[in-house]
């Protein structure tokens, strides 16, 4: 709540005096803030910079630059995102703007990062080639958690890989674990197209 009043009292007169563009300056502030704060790993710093950045976004009037700022925050925020960042992103995903597609792609990547973190995988560079993605799918299936099949299918769908391969890997895993009797149940759960 202090940011708009500080902007009115101090920053706007400075901008007029030096003939600077407010929205571009605020976007640059967010970029600088991210650069300074994202090198620290403490969660105390996480929420402090996020609150500042979100407040500053509220003062940007140019919608294009506002989307650029949201994208900056999406890329700089630690996964899983805080509720405030999540809300900011969802709010902008519902808007009608050309950059919504970029937001959707970044959001999908964040979802994948969050999913991989649940399996102890922090390196998202592994999602760059299809062979490595299939290795990740296999690793996730080997964890044999209640959500592992669903998570492996999410990754396959997100990267447009054939889901049938995920089911085959799951059945191989069941057989290797001497749980082959679970295969018919798995097969029955498939749609006709998948089977």
C-alpha positions in Angstrom: 0.0 0.0 0.0 3.0 2.3 0.4 4.2 1.9 -3.2 1.4 3.9 -4.9 1.8 6.8 -2.5 5.6 6.8 -2.8 5.2 6.7 -6.6 2.9 9.7 -6.5 4.9 11.8 -4.0 8.4 11.2 -5.0 8.9 9.1 -8.2 6.4 10.9 -10.5 7.9 14.3 -10.0 11.4 12.8 -10.5 10.2 11.2 -13.7 8.7 14.4 -15.0 11.8 16.4 -14.1 14.1 13.9 -16.0 11.7 13.1 -18.8 11.6 9.3 -18.0 8.8 6.8 -18.8 7.2 5.5 -15.6 6.2 2.0 -16.8 9.6 1.2 -18.3 11.3 2.4 -15.2 9.1 0.3 -12.9 9.7 -2.8 -15.1 13.4 -2.2 -14.9 13.1 -1.9 -11.1 11.4 -5.3 -11.0 14.2 -6.8 -13.1 16.8 -5.3 -10.8 15.0 -6.5 -7.7 14.9 -10.0 -9.1 18.5 -9.9 -10.0 19.4 -8.8 -6.4 17.1 -11.1 -4.5 17.0 -14.3 -6.5 20.6 -15.0 -5.8 19.7 -15.5 -2.1 18.2 -18.8 -1.1 16.4 -17.8 2.1 12.6 -17.9 2.1 12.5 -14.7 4.1 13.9 -12.8 1.1 11.5 -14.7 -1.2 8.3 -13.2 0.1 9.9 -9.8 0.7 10.9 -9.2 -3.0 7.6 -10.8 -4.2 5.5 -8.4 -2.3 7.5 -5.4 -3.6 7.4 -6.7 -7.1 3.6 -7.4 -7.0 2.9 -4.0 -5.6 5.0 -2.3 -8.3 3.2 -4.3 -11.0 0.0 -2.7 -9.7 1.4 0.7 -10.6 2.3 -0.2 -14.2 -0.4 1.1 -16.6 1.0 -0.3 -19.9 -0.5 -3.8 -20.2 2.3 -5.0 -22.4 4.9 -4.0 -19.9 2.7 -5.4 -17.1 2.8 -8.8 -18.8 6.6 -8.5 -19.2 6.8 -7.9 -15.4 4.6 -10.9 -14.6 6.8 -13.1 -16.8 9.9 -11.8 -15.0 8.4 -12.7 -11.7 7.3 -16.1 -12.9 10.8 -16.9 -14.0 12.4 -15.5 -10.8 10.1 -17.0 -8.2 11.1 -20.2 -6.4 9.0 -23.3 -7.2 6.5 -24.0 -5.7 5.3 -20.4 -6.0 3.9 -18.5 -3.1 0.1 -18.0 -3.0 0.6 -14.3 -4.0 2.6 -15.2 -7.1 0.2 -17.9 -8.0 -2.7 -15.5 -7.7 -0.9 -12.8 -9.8 -0.2 -15.3 -12.6 -3.8 -16.8 -12.6 -5.2 -13.3 -12.7 -3.2 -12.5 -15.8 -3.9 -15.8 -17.4 -7.5 -14.9 -17.5 -6.9 -11.7 -19.4 -7.3 -11.2 -23.2 -3.8 -10.3 -24.3 -1.3 -11.6 -26.9 1.2 -12.5 -24.2 -1.2 -14.9 -22.4 0.3 -17.7 -24.5 3.7 -16.9 -23.1 2.2 -17.0 -19.6 0.6 -20.3 -20.3 3.9 -21.8 -21.5 5.7 -20.5 -18.4 2.9 -21.8 -16.2 3.2 -25.2 -17.7 6.9 -25.2 -17.2 6.4 -24.2 -13.5 3.9 -27.1 -13.1 6.5 -29.5 -14.5 9.2 -28.1 -12.1 6.8 -28.5 -9.2 6.0 -32.1 -10.2 9.7 -33.0 -10.7 10.6 -31.5 -7.3 8.2 -33.9 -5.6 10.5 -36.6 -6.9 13.7 -34.9 -5.9 14.5 -33.6 -9.4 15.6 -30.0 -9.5 17.3 -29.8 -12.9 14.7 -28.7 -15.4 17.3 -28.8 -18.2 16.4 -32.5 -18.3 13.2 -31.5 -20.0 15.0 -30.4 -23.2 15.1 -33.7 -25.2 12.6 -36.4 -25.6 14.9 -39.3 -24.7 15.7 -37.6 -21.3 12.1 -36.9 -20.7 11.3 -40.6 -21.2 14.1 -41.4 -18.7 12.4 -39.1 -16.2 9.1 -40.8 -16.8 10.7 -44.2 -16.2 12.3 -42.8 -13.0 9.0 -41.4 -11.7 7.2 -44.7 -12.4 9.9 -46.6 -10.5 9.1 -44.6 -7.4 5.8 -46.5 -7.3 3.8 -43.8 -5.4 0.0 -43.5 -5.7 0.5 -40.5 -8.0 3.5 -41.7 -10.1 1.5 -43.0 -13.0 -0.6 -39.9 -13.2 2.5 -37.7 -12.9 4.3 -39.6 -15.6 1.2 -39.2 -17.9 1.2 -35.5 -17.2 4.8 -35.2 -18.3 4.1 -37.2 -21.4 1.1 -35.1 -22.3 2.9 -31.8 -21.6 5.7 -32.8 -24.0 3.4 -34.5 -26.5 4.9 -37.9 -26.0 2.8 -41.1 -26.6 1.0 -42.0 -23.4 1.0 -45.7 -24.6 4.7 -45.7 -23.9 4.1 -44.7 -20.3 1.6 -47.5 -19.8 4.1 -50.0 -21.4 6.8 -48.8 -19.0 4.4 -49.1 -16.1 3.6 -52.7 -17.0 7.3 -53.5 -17.4 7.9 -52.0 -14.0 5.0 -54.1 -12.5 6.4 -57.3 -14.0 10.0 -56.5 -12.8 8.5 -56.0 -9.3 6.7 -59.4 -9.6 3.4 -57.6 -9.6 2.3 -58.6 -13.1 -1.1 -59.6 -11.8 -1.8 -55.8 -11.6 -1.3 -55.4 -15.4 -4.9 -56.5 -16.4 -6.3 -53.9 -14.0 -4.1 -51.3 -15.6 -5.1 -52.4 -19.1 -8.8 -52.2 -18.2 -8.3 -48.6 -17.0 -7.2 -47.6 -20.6 -9.6 -46.0 -23.1 -10.1 -48.0 -26.3 -7.8 -45.7 -28.2 -5.0 -46.1 -25.6 -5.4 -49.9 -25.6 
